[in-house]
Amino acid sequence: MCGIVGYIGKGQAFPILIKGLKRLEYRGYDSAGVALLPNAGELNIYKTKGKVSNLEELCKDKNIQGHIGIAHTRWATHGEPSSLNAHPHVSQDGNLAIIHNGIIENFSYLAEQLSGKGYSFKSTTDTEVLVQLIDFYYKKTPEDLLEAVRRALRKVVGAYAIAVIDRNHPEHIVAARQSSPLVVGMGQDEAEYFIASDATPIVEYTKQVVYLDDGQIADIRPGQPLHIVNLEAQDVEVDIKEVDMDISKLSKGGFPHFMLKEIYDQPQCLQDCLSGRLTIDNTRPELNKIVLSAVEDYKERLISAKHIIIVACGTSWHAGLIGKQMIETFCRIPVEVEYASEFRYRNPVVSDSDVVIAISQSGETADTLAAVELAKSRGAFIYGICNAIGSSIPRATDTGTYIHVGPEIGVASTKAFTGQVTVLTMFALALANAKGTIKHEEYVRTVKELAEIPNMIRDVLKVNDQIADMARTFTYARNFLYLGRGFSYPVALEGALKLKEISYIHAEGYPAAEMKHGPIALIDSDMPVVAIATQNGMYEKVRSNIQEIKARQGRVIALVTKGDTTISHIADAVIELPDCMECLEPLVATIPLQLLAYHIAVCKGKDVDQPRNLAKSVTVE
């Protein structure tokens, strides 16, 4: 959840650290801090409650010199957001400073043990306990910080990505990870090194990175090769990867918010997602096809699956619900969609004949990663769908597909959702074609229309101004109801989630037909209802549901197919969508719901990109 960044080399650390924190702020923004070593024996720590901009302001009149430093932006777990609980934390003697992403589960026990050895604590965080524990072992192994960190971590239960510096030895940084992401960037000729929670702060300076694995500790020294050991003190081979990331996607590009930019990015993002995987032959349409290397390479294993389980959290779970319908419709394989946080703890029925699909934008979602490990232990075949290349889930799965939508900075997911749905659609079509469970004519037609989805989304984006005007009417609503049926039901859930996340309006997604079994009691003139009412097989049913709402003075915003003349006369407001196949409608219908949530939040004056209490990557339970 938290974001960590570090630098050691010949340059000044502070500007690199601040820029890095700003790029990682989507991971947490309750407080921020930095530790700098200007000279041997000197340690300057500056930290404050609030966002990175607050830290930047605090440091204007401070000594920010130093060629080595670590910095942190926090999403609070243990201890309320405050300057005292902000990272970095220091050892009792003031020699060591640490930053930490994760949760130390046995910190109370460790604190009790350390208290008996004369240690005291200024904050209420688990991280301060960790730095005191490292200090305890450091005093037993003077001059060997790597060994002190290793011995301390062997006593720790929980998740961590940490970086530790010693004011008396400014020649190195020691970093380690367990169940929280950490990447080391390597400068030219190993003259400088960077560390961060993900690659976004690093790509500006180097493309050469090393992703630490669980239980690995790195001793980072400029001018020397990267040295990595495991918790058993055994040397680990350094595996250097090259990062391919478009740095332009890390800026707002003239948009007022990252979220709006990322909504508008979706046509190109989905084009990138489809590129090289979907082939259209306009002269011979029968040759239209989808090729996913992961499906081709493991065709027999996937074809033989008797049962598929999708595990995910949040928005990714909603994508999984759409994927379930796709796979069951086209592949005729039963699919369950599980919240990863529940799946991992309820002793699920999983066997070696099952396929488990793990969906995560970041590839670091703690619950989803734990669900993957559980399924692997039962012999299941694991297929990952992720955005972040080189992240933990892709490294833990048997195979998978990247969505390739680029960095998503806005905390409320937009393009990652449509990217996940696009990949699930391609997966279902490719597998169905391999199994022979879809008619070739339907396969060819669906592939062709999927190729048109980016252009359809471009058309939908033209209603942005209309939605912005509409949003003003609903700014002061306290509750919303979102309704959909079939493929549109998960879209209703996702639309409600977006509104909750960024506007703080209570919203609920519901199957339209189930409204009669409870939620209809809530309907009155103050309850806006968003109904997805496109002209598909459920059109007449949804129209009846809308009439039931109107009979009780409900206010209806309807998403309709362009040219609709029936529901348009019933609803209070309509948003027109291009006509497309029912199975592909989620990719189109999601867009106006993203825009509606965005504009309502803007009208309410909310922080759209960094909504309260949320973080982008949930790497803790």
N, C-alpha and C positions, 0 to 999 in steps of 0.2 A: 504494500500500500504506500509506504513512504518512498521518497526518492532520495538516492544517495549519489554523490559525485565526488571524485577526487582527482588530484593532479600532482605529479612530481616530474620535474625536469628543469630546463634552463629558463623557461618563461615565467612571468608573474602568474601565480595561481589564481588570485582573486577574480579577475575578469572571466577566466575560463569557468570557474566554479559558479559564479552568479549566472552566466549565460546557461550553463548546464542545469542549474536549479530551475530556471524559468522554463526550460524544455521538459523538465520532469515534474512540473508543478501539478499536472493532471493527476499525479499519483497521491497527492495530499497537499494541503495548504492551510493547516491549522497553525503551524509555526515554522520557523526556518532559522538556520544557524550555520556558522562557518568556523573552522579552526585553522589557523595559519601559523607556520613556523618561520619567522623572519630570519632567525639565527639560531645556532645551537644554544640551548638553554632558555629560549624564549618561546612562549606559546600564547597566542592571542585568540580568544574565543569571543565571538559576537553572536548573539541570538535574541530572537524576539517572537512574540505571539503574532500570528497573522501571516500574510503572504510574503513572498520573496521580495516584493517591492518595499515592504516594511524593513526588511533586513538591509536592503540596498540603501535606504534612507538612513538607517542607524549607522552604517559604516562610512558615511560621507566624511566625517571628521575623525576617523579612526586610522590607526596604522594598519594598512592592508597589504604590506609588503610580505614577500615570501615566495619561494619557489616550490613549496610543498604545502598542500592544504586538503582538507576534506570538508564537505558541506552536506546539508540535509534539509529536506522539506518534509513535514510530518503530517501524517494522518493518525490521529490519536487512537491508541489502543489502551495501554496502561497509563493512567494519569491524564487529567484534563489538559486541554490546550493552554499553555502558559509559557512565559519566558523560562521559568525554572525547569519545566519538563521538556523544553525544546532541546534538540540535539545540536551540537555535540555534548556528550557528557565526559567528565574528567575523573581520573582516579583521585583518591584521597590526598595523595602527595602532590597532585597537580602535574605529574609528568606525562601521563597517558591521556589521549583524547580518542573518543570512539563515536562513530555514527552507526546506526543500526536500522534495518528494515526487517520486521518480523515480530514474533512473540516468543519470549522465553517462558515456557509453561511452568517450570519449576523454580521461578525466580524467588518466590516466598521462602522456599526451603534454603536456597542458596544464600539469600539475605540473612536468614537466621544463623546459618553457619558462619558467615563472614562477620556478623555482629559479635559473635563469640571470639573472634580473632582481632577485635579492636576496630573494625570498620564501621563507619556511620554513613547515612544516606541523606542527601539534601532534597531529592525529588521523590516522586512516587512511581517512577518508571522502572520497568524491568531492565532497561538498558544500562542504567547506572549500576545495577547489581552486576551486570556482565563485565563492565570495565573494572570494577573492584576485584572481581574474580581473576581477571587477566593480570591485574596488578599483583595479586597475591602470589600467583605462580611466577610472575616476572622477577619478583624478589628472590625466588628460589633458583631462577635460571638467569642471572644477570647477563646482560649483553645479548640475550637470545629471545627477542620478542616473538619470533615465529614459534619457538617451542612453548613459550608461555601461552600464546593464543591456542595452540594445539591442545595443550593439557587442560586449559580452561574449557574449551569446547567439548571435550570428552565428558565433562560433567553436566553439560547443558542438555535439557530436553526442550525441543521446540523448533521454531523456524528462525533463520537469520541470514541476512547478508550484511556483513560488517566491514568497516575499514578502521584501522587503528594506527595512530602515529605516536611517537615518543619525542618529546621536546629535546631530549639529550642526544638523540640519534636521528637527525633530520635527513638521513641518507636513504630512508626507505619507508614504504607503507606496507602494512600487512593486511590482507583482505581475505575473507572466507565466506562460504555460502552453505546453506542447508535449507532447502525448500523455499528459498527466496532468490530471485534472479540477481546475477552479478556478472558484468562483462568487463574485461580488461582490454583497453585499446593500446596498441603499440605504435609509438611514433617512429620517425625515420631513424634507422640505425640504432634503435632501442635507446635513443637519447632522452626520450620522455615517455611517460605512461599516463594513461587516463583510466579511471574506473567509473562505472555508472550502473544504475539499475537496469537500463537498457541502452541500446546503441544510439538513441536520438541525440544525446549531448556529445557524442564522440565522432560521428561521421564527418563533421566539419574539419576535423584535424587528422583523421586517419581512417582507412578502410580495413586495416588489419586488426582483428579482434580475437580474443579468446573468451569463450563462454565457460565459466567455472561450473563444474558439476557438483552435486551434493557431496558434502564431506571433504571438499578440497580447500586448501589454504594457499594463498599466493604471497610470496615475498617479492615485492616490486622495487627494483633498484635501477635508476637511470644508468645507462652505459653497460648494463649487464643483462644477460638473457633472463627472461621470466622464469622464476623458480616456483614450482607448485608441488606440494606434498598432500597426502591424505591424512586422515585422523590417526592412522597407524604410523605416521612419520615416513612413509614410503614415497619416493619420488614419483611424480606423475608426468607422463609425456604431454608436452604442450601442443595442443591442436589449434593451429591458427586458421581462422576463417576470414573470408572477405565479405564485408557488408556492402550491399547494393541498396542504397536508399536515396530517394530524390529529396535533397535538402530543401527545395522550394516548398514542399508539402509541410514543412515545419513552421511556416509563417502564415498569417491570415490572408495574404494576397489581396489586400484592399477590402476585404469583408469586415464588418464590425465585430464578428465573433467567429471562432473556429467552427462552431456547430453549423452556422449558416454556410460557411465555405464548404464544409464536408458534405452537407446536403446537396449543394450545387456540384460538388466533385463526382457525385454518384454515376452520372452517365459515362464519364471517362474511366472511373474506377471499375465499373462493371465491364466496360470494353476491355480493360486490361486483364480483368479476371477471366474473360472468355478467350482472350487472345492466345493462339497456339493450341487451344483445346477444342474449339468449335470451328468447323469448316462448312462454309456455304458454297454450293456450286449452282449459280443461277441458270446455267444452261442445262444442267442435269441435276435437278433437285433431289433425285433418288440417291445421290451421293452425299447429301448433307449428313454430317456426322459429328459426334462428340468423341474425343479421345482423351481419357484421363490415364496418365501413365500408371498411377496407383491401382486403378481398376484393371488395366491390361496386365500389369506385373503379377497381380494376385487374383486373377480372374476366377480360377477354380475354387479358391478358398472363399471368395465372396459369393459365387454362384451357389455353393453348397451350404451357405448359411441357412439355418432353420429359424433363426430368431435374431433380430437386431435390437440393440439397446442404445439409445442416444442419451448421453450424459452431458449436462451443461448447467449454467446458472444465468439468471437474469435474462437479458436480451437474447443471449445465445440459446437459452431454453425455448424461447418463442420461435426462433429459427428452427430448432429441433422439431417443434410441433408441426411446422410446415413440411419439414423433411419427412416426418412420419407419413403424412398423407401422400407425398410424392412417391416414396418407396413402396408403400402398400398399394397404391393405385397402379404404378407401372411395373413393379417387380414381384408383387404378390407374396411378399415376405412380411410376417407380423413384426411390428415395431413397437417398442415401448419408449417413452420419453421420460427420463428421470431427472429430478433435481440432484445434482452431484452431491450436495450436502446431505441429502437423505439417503441416497444410494450407498454411500460409503459406510454408513453406520447401521444399516438394517439387515445385514446378512442376506443380500439378494441372491436369487437363484441365477447363477452364471455358470456356463459350462464351456468346454473347449470347442463346442460346435457353434458357439455364438460369435457374433461380430459386435463390438462396442465402438460406437462413433463418439468421439470426444470433441466438443465444440468450445473454442475459447478464442476471443480476439487476441488477447495478450499472450496466450500460450503458457501463462503462469498462474492461472486461477487455482488457488490452493485446493479447494474442494474437488475440482475437476481432475486435477493431477492425482489426488489421492484416490479418486474413483478409478482412474486409469490403472494405477498400481494394484488396486484390489482386483480389477477384472483380469489383469495380466497374471496375478497369482492363481486365478481359477482356470487359466489356460485359454481365455478368450483372445480372439484376434482384434487388435486395436487399430482403428482408423482415426487419424486426427484431422480436424479442420481448424486451422489457425491463420492468423494474420502475421504475427511477429516471427520472422525467420530466425531459426536457431534457438528459439525459446524452449522451455522445459518439456512441454507436452509433445511437440514434434520429435524431440530427442527420445521420448519415452515410448512412442507408438511404433507399431510395426510398419506402417505406411501412412499416407495421408495426402491432403491437398491444401496448399496455401491459397488464401483468397486474393492476395495481391492487390489490396486496395490502398496501400500506403499507410503511413502513420496516422492514427486517429487521435487527435489531441483533445477535442471536446469530450467531457466526461460522459455525457449522454450519447450512447452509440447510435450512429446513423448509417454511414457507409459500410461499417463492419457487418451490420445486420443484413443489408441487401447483398453484400458479398457472400455471407454464409448461406443465404437462401439460394443464391446463384450456384454456388458449388454443390449444395445438396440437390438442386435440380439436375445439374449435369451428372452427378453421381447416380441418381435414380434412373435417368435416361440411358446412361452408358451401361449400367448393370442390367437394366431391363432388356436392352438390345442384345447384350451378351447371353442372357437367359432365354431370350425368345418369348418373353411375356408381354411384349408390346407389338402391335401391328406395325409393319414397316411404314405404312402411309402415315400413321399417327406419329411415329417416331420422327420422320422427316419433317412433318408439318410443325411439330413442337420445337424441334431444333431450329427451324427457320424463324419461328416467332420469337424464340429466346434471343436470337441474334438481333432482333428489332427492339428489344427491351430498352437498351440505352437511349435510342431515339424517342421511344414512348415517354421515358422519364424526362427528357428534355422538353417535351410538350407539356407534361404535368407541371414542370417548374415555371411555366408561363403564368400559372394562376397564383403565383406568390403574392402579388399585390392585392389580389382579391382576398386571399386568406389573411393578409395583414390587416385589411379593413375589417374583416369579419371578426378577427381576434379582439378588437377593441370592445365589441359588444359583450364578450364573454369573460373579460378580464376579472370581473368581480364575482364570478360564480364560485361557489365553495365546494361543489361536487360535480362530477361528470360521469356519465355512463357511456361506454363504448360497446356497440353490438355488431356481431358478425356471425356468419354461418359458414360451415365447410372450410375452405381454404382461408376465408376472411376472418374466422374466429381468432386465430393467433395474431392477425393484424390488429384486431381490436384490443387484444391484450397488450401488444407492443405500443399502440397509440396511447393507451391509458398510462402505461409505464413512463413514456416520454413526458407526458403532462405532469405526472407526479414528481419526476426527477428534477425538473427545472423550474416549474411554476409553483410547486408546493400545494397545488390543488388536489384534493382527494379525487381519485378517479378509479373506476373499476371496469375491466373488460369482461364481457359475458357473452355466452352463446345466445343469439337473439331469441330463439325459441324458449330458452330457460328463463327469460325475463319474467314470464308469468308465474314462475315458482319462487317468488320472493321479491326481487328487485323492483317489480312494478309498483310495490307499495311506496317506493321512494319518489315516484314520478309526480312532479308538480311543475308549475310555471317557472320555478327557480332551478330546475334540474336540466341542464343541456344534455341532449343525447346525440351521440355521433353514431350514425348507422351506415354500415358499408352495404350498399344496395345496388350493386352492379347487375347487369342483365345476364345472369348465369342461371343454372338449374334451380337455384333457391330464390329467384327474384320475387315470385308471387308470395312466398312465405315471408320474406323480409318485409315486403310491402304491407302485409297484414300486421306484422309486428309494429311497424311505424304508425299505422292507423290506430292501434291500441294505445300507443303513446299519445298521439294527438287527441284522442278521446278523453284523455286525462290532463289536458292543457300542457303537455310536455313540449319542449322546444327542440326541434330536430334539425341537426346538420347532417345531410345525406351525401354520401359519395355515390355518384351515379355514372352510368355509361353515357358518353357524349351523345346528345340527341334524345335522351330520355324525356318523355312528356307526361309521364304519370306521376312518379314520385316527386318530380320537380314541382308539381302543383300542390303536393301535400306537405312537403318539408318547409321549414322556415328559411333554410339556406341550403344551397347545393354546391357541390364541387364536382365538376365534370372530369371524367377519366377517359382515356382512349379505350376503344373496344379491344379486348385481348382474350386469349384463352383463359379459362377459369383457373387452371393450375398455375398460371404465371401472374395472375392478378395481384398476389401479395407484393410483388416487386414494384408494381405501379401504385397500388393503393396506400402503401406505407408512406410515400413521399408527402402527400398533403397533411397527413397526421403529424409527421415530423415538423412541417412548417407551422401547423396550427399550434403545437406545443411551444415552438420557438417564439412565435409572435406574441402569444399570450404572456409568456415569461418576460419578454422584452417590455411589453405594456405594463407589467407589474413591477418593473425595475429590478428584476432578479439577475444574479450573476449566472448567465446562461452556461458559460464554459466550465465554471467551477461551482456547481451547486453545493449547498451546505451538506456537511456530513458524508459526502460521497467521495470516492476516489475511482480512478479509471481501472486500475489493475488490483484485484482483490487477492492479495497473496497471503492473507491470514484467514483463519476461521472466524 
